[in-house]
Amino acid sequence: MTDTTWCPDLAQFAGPKYLALAHALRDAVREGRLNEGVKLPPVRELAWRIGVTPGTVARAYTIGTDEGLLEAAVGRGTFVAARAPRLGPSQPLHIERPEPDAQGRGPVDLRSPQLPDVGQSAALAEAMVRVSTQIGSDWLEYPSLRRDKPLREALAAWLQGRVLGAFDADEIVPAHGGQSAMNLVLQCCLRGDRPIVFAEELAYPGFRHAARLNRAEMVPVAMDEHGMRADALDAACRRHGGRILFLTPEAQNPTTVRMPLARREEIVAVARAHDLQIIEDDCYSVPGGAEPSLRALAPERVWHVTSLSKSVSAGLRMGFIVTPRGMGEAGRLTAQHSFFGLARPLTDIVTDLLVSGRAAELRDRVNAVYARRLTTAVNALGRYDLSWQPGLSFLWLRLPIGWRASTFAREAEGAGVLIRSADEYALQDGHAPNAVRIAVAAGVSEERYAAALATLARLLARPPGDLPV
């Protein structure tokens, strides 16, 4: 891969400079003046060459990356992508688990939390049998907007105990998992060719994917020890405009931060001042959370998204939205137009699990396993700069001096442990701290899980300068 001295003339393009630069990038790639694999100038260098701000170049690079023309590698730069543009983010949303060897062993995967089987397999089989006895001619028809009301009522009951403000089944929108739910909200709320959405500067990669699919531009907002800063959000709104805010106040992914009530109230005040809609991601729901949700603080503008993937079964693909007041019908219409409603087998099986109480039993058993595994992780790594929450299924480790996140992740992989670097959560040209996220692996034995954590502890104690050559 080679560097380029590419220096476009923006005078030939109308409109804002960042869009003009994005047009120039497209033309240069299509006409062969920027070839596949060429490294583009760093943001600040190109900004100096053409007389614009670094933010202008960063926004243009982001558009090019979203469109598949460019690829960004944190720490290495931005490159012209392969000729066949790729859809989706550079990092896959769904992480394929490594195949075990002939002895049933392989790398211990701590990249994404793994649910333990605490009876889900049997519970699903039993539910399927019960549902099969109720199949009638109505299964031959497309699902209607009202046919899923028993499921919505069961989902509303499932949320009892969460501080979400007043709502009922009419403000529930079922979806194919949390990611699908976020896409539905964007489809409900976004307008224009390149709408602006805001997110924490370190954020779940699925936010970027959802924004890209809806042709939205993602703008990162600075964080501190309490989560997103309200003053930074206000400044971003004044500079960029914007329509939607993605936020994870209960268990920020990846940093584990729980946003205090005062900060939640500040964020809501900014959202009201700039008329932002808020997507509140609560898929990593922490048991026992007592703070009012953003939905409770601003029920007129918060779309609360959650799912059963982290507590019952990821394979069911059951997510749902608690919409702002009066927006349930609009949300369900959007779902109907997108995929004609959820399949009857799915809605009936999930309703059975919820109404029978089996889903709640499974959730409690899963949480008990997570609690034990989390204790094991804290005991193994607690001497380091570690953040976690009771009941949460991942931890955030800020690395000691001598380690870089990418290097540590590579060394861990070489030792048979897979983890995720902070780079994977940073937005385009954003700052990635020297940290890694470690998930709770409940899909392997206690012994293998403890051994994997011990491996990480040994690596942490021996920075690269101390490693054998």
Stockholm file with secondary structure:
# STOCKHOLM 1.0

chainA/1-469         MTDTTWCPDLAQFAGPKYLALAHALRDAVREGRLNEGVKLPPVRELAWRIGVTPGTVARAYTIGTDEGLLEAAVGRGTFVAARAPRLGPSQPLHIERPEPDAQGRGPVDLRSPQLPDVGQSAALAEAMVRVSTQIGSDWLEYPSLRRDKPLREALAAWLQGRVLGAFDADEIVPAHGGQSAMNLVLQCCLRGDRPIVFAEELAYPGFRHAARLNRAEMVPVAMDEHGMRADALDAACRRHGGRILFLTPEAQNPTTVRMPLARREEIVAVARAHDLQIIEDDCYSVPGGAEPSLRALAPERVWHVTSLSKSVSAGLRMGFIVTPRGMGEAGRLTAQHSFFGLARPLTDIVTDLLVSGRAAELRDRVNAVYARRLTTAVNALGRYDLSWQPGLSFLWLRLPIGWRASTFAREAEGAGVLIRSADEYALQDGHAPNAVRIAVAAGVSEERYAAALATLARLLARPPGDLPV
#=GR chainA/1-469 SS CCBCCCCCCGGGSCSCHHHHHHHHHHHHHHTTSSCTTCBCCCHHHHHHHHTCCHHHHHHHHHHHHHTTSEEEETTTEEEECCSSCCCSCSSCSSCCCCCCCTTSCCCEECSSCBCCCSSHHHHHHHHHHHHHTTCCGGGGSCCCTTTTHHHHHHHHHHTTTSCCCSCCGGGEEEESHHHHHHHHHHHHHCCSSSCEEEEESBCCHHHHHHHHHTTCEEEEECEETTEECHHHHHHHHHHHCCSEEEECCSSCTTTCCCCCHHHHHHHHHHHHHTTCEEEEECSSCCTTCCSCCHHHHCTTTEEEEEESTTTTCSTTCCEEEECSTTCHHHHHHHHHHHHSSCCHHHHHHHHHHHHHTHHHHHHHHHHHHHHHHHHHHHHHHTTSEEECCTTCSEEEEECCTTCCHHHHHHHHHHTTEECEEGGGGBCTTCCCCSEEEEECBCSSCHHHHHHHHHHHHHHHTSCGGGSCC
#=GC SS_cons         CCBCCCCCCGGGSCSCHHHHHHHHHHHHHHTTSSCTTCBCCCHHHHHHHHTCCHHHHHHHHHHHHHTTSEEEETTTEEEECCSSCCCSCSSCSSCCCCCCCTTSCCCEECSSCBCCCSSHHHHHHHHHHHHHTTCCGGGGSCCCTTTTHHHHHHHHHHTTTSCCCSCCGGGEEEESHHHHHHHHHHHHHCCSSSCEEEEESBCCHHHHHHHHHTTCEEEEECEETTEECHHHHHHHHHHHCCSEEEECCSSCTTTCCCCCHHHHHHHHHHHHHTTCEEEEECSSCCTTCCSCCHHHHCTTTEEEEEESTTTTCSTTCCEEEECSTTCHHHHHHHHHHHHSSCCHHHHHHHHHHHHHTHHHHHHHHHHHHHHHHHHHHHHHHTTSEEECCTTCSEEEEECCTTCCHHHHHHHHHHTTEECEEGGGGBCTTCCCCSEEEEECBCSSCHHHHHHHHHHHHHHHTSCGGGSCC
//
